[in-house]
């Protein structure tokens, strides 16, 4: 009897990105409210890191150096760009992510803004919505990227170009395209992967490599890699947030029910370091109440005050890649 008959038909194993997303989908129904909120905030924080990496910033600061903390959502000195980023997500994101964005805006004492720079993200989101619901996420993303490449010229990445300066020829990189806008749009639609309005965002689903004139690899292969990395990042954030919530419950169990320390701990554990004034605005309490809560966290050995800006920072804080 042939071996294939004994073993039955050989089926290909699902690709790694599908397995990673399946594990996330299986964990979602069991998330507590605290963990779900923390994951949404951590996802917002990671989205900002990817955004700073890909966005064509016009002002890179002294000596064109954006600074070590440009990619830290709550401490970045890209204040105007952060305001536009949070405002757009507050309008376009799924409810958990939108709430996190509005909370960050309140903490930074910033009003909602309407930047024309985000028209590209609006167009990308409109095109993606036109392809939903999707039975095959990878095929849908590939079709969407093709639309952006062929019909939206400003999404394409330019290569290097030669310029003549004082009789000498120099090579320089052309301006970046709008890959950042595509990544942001894709992150706003977890339902693309049958995740509904999950409290998470898959960051970096449309890397700049997808929009080069000559792609290094086929689009589906590039997309599969990006999905796998994004899913792994969410899993990393989920583990960190789950640990953070459990640590807070253990260390703050003896506080009065009226204490703001647990809420403060969950806020900075998800969204990042905040000053006491920013915490007071985000939590809707007085600065005195925020200071008392910060002292309680210090006493519990959960946080430290950063030198310089005195932001309340979790000890051993998780910093995503």
Secondary structure, 3 states (H helix, E strand, C coil): CCHHHHHCCCCCCCCHHHHHHHHHHHHHCCCCHHHHHHHHHHHHHHHHHHHHHHCCCCCCCHHHCCCCCCCCCCCCCCHHHHHHHHHHHHHHCCHHHHHHHHHHHHHCCCCCCCCHHHHHHHHHHHHHHCCCCCCCHHHHHHHHHHHHHHHCHHHCECCEEEEEECCEEEEEECCCCCHHHHHHHHHCCHHHHCCCCCCCCCCCCCCHHHHECCCCCCHHHHHHHHHHHHHHHHHHHHHHHHHHHHHHHHHCCCCCCCCCHHHHHHHHHHHCCECHHHHHHHHCCCHHHHHHHHHHHHHCCCEEECCCCCCEEECCCCCCC
